[in-house]
């Protein structure tokens, strides 16, 4: 089988990495987001090797890499959740890409932890620019009021799943929408954390 980083045939570990690429993949540091998210975590530190996986996963149709990325994520034991919600794509972006990469990661986590994935509780109502294409100082405004949550999430504890967190603007805006609709707690988890970097 092929390594998920270098794409060479090799003996792989449980994350899909060959021996030479294992040392290139680092765990994400501890970090926190601003309110209204309650707690946040990620699996991997975003670097050039991880970027290779993410870009093939998001932009080149390599959906199978979602399983590799999800394998690095561990949901903390004290995050007792009623549902997992992926960060949604706008319908136009969904048509262009053909799949929501965050949903693929969410489904992997849902199966592993036995938590229902409820992507019908949060919608992207404004087609924003891709965060990776905007300057850091513009990211908050880019996603402002871009999401709407269903009142059906009232009283729920939710794990929000994203692929990459950089500034945290998207996750925070999603969490804000969920809290406004009555969600009790919103935990945020991502495959990668690129804090201090551009992703």
C-alpha positions, 0 to 999 in steps of 0.5 A: 500500500502507498504511504499517505505522505510520500505516496510510495509503496511501503509497509505502513503503520496504523496511520498509513505512514511509511517508516521514513515519513513517520518522523515528519508527522507531529502531534498538535500542541494544546491550544484554545479558541476564543468564546463561544467554543468551550474546548478545542483540540486537534490531531496533527501539527500542520506542516509541509508533510501534513499539508500534502495529505490535506491538499490531496484530500480536499482538492484532488478527490482523495477522499480515502485520506480522511480516514488517515487524518481521522486516525490521528484525532483522539476525542478527550474522554470528558467530551460527552457529546450528543452529536458530531457536526462537521463544518458545512460547505456552502451548496455551491462549493459542495457541488464543485468539490463533490464532498465535504471533507469535514463530514468524511472526518466526522463520519470516521470519528462517529463510527469510532466513538459511537456518536451520531453525525448530524450535519442537518443541524448547521448550514452555511448560508453565505458562500464565503471566500476560502479562508486559506485565500484570505489574509488573517485579519480578514478571516473573521469578517469573511465568515461573519454570519455565514452559518445558521443552526437549527433550534433542534440543537437546543440543550445539546452538547456538540463536537464540531469537526473541521479539517484545519484550524488556523485562526479559528475564525470559522470554528468560532463562528460555527460555535456562535451559531450553535450557541445562539440556537441553544446548544449547551456546549460546543467542543471543536476538534480538527485533523490539523492545527496550524496556529500561527501559520497560513494554511 
